Amino acid sequence: GLQFAGGFIERKDFDIINYEVGVFNGSGINKADADKYKDYVGRLTVNTPLDGLAVSGSFHLGNIAEEKSRVAYNRFAAGFKYDSETLFSRAEYLWGSDNSVQASGGYGLLGYKFTPRLYGFGKYDQMYVQTKEGEDVSETNAITAGLGYRLNSKVLFRLQYQLLQETGTSRYLNNVGGAVTIQF
């Protein structure tokens, strides 16, 4: 594929408006182009005059192979992020559709930096899927809380707890996880 990215309207050490737009073969990651169909993707981010606050929107328009035919594969999102010396937050709303299914959902995350290296966070996720005829397929709700510790600019440790509820159940799943991220 081919992608262009850049920004304009400079402010201090960053651009107020950033963009990314691309055309890709539409066959998936690391797969040769199988037909004439392409995927079109784009993202626009506006860094507001309020330091640390940005809003964005994105799209992915394409086709996927399904039972020897091509069907629309479209995704859209709108969100924001805010970062200060002690607080950070993210939220995003997503929606899209395939051949016979449409989905929407979102998440909200709020975090607090106890020290420059240690932070805590809470997150709520919700995803709703239904057929184009309006029949419910699934709904998932999750509440997550955790701690992160950045050893240095390349190493991050994270521990989290998640309470998860899936469609049609009154039971909740409890998940505990940990991760180490190392950048090269």
Beta strands, then each sheet from edge to edge (+ up, - down):
strand 1: 2-11
strand 2: 14-24
strand 3: 39-47
strand 4: 53-66
strand 5: 69-83
strand 6: 87-97
strand 7: 101-113
strand 8: 118-131
strand 9: 136-150
strand 10: 155-166
strand 11: 173-182
sheet 1: 1+ 2- 3+ 4- 5+ 6- 7+ 8- 9+ 10- 11+
end
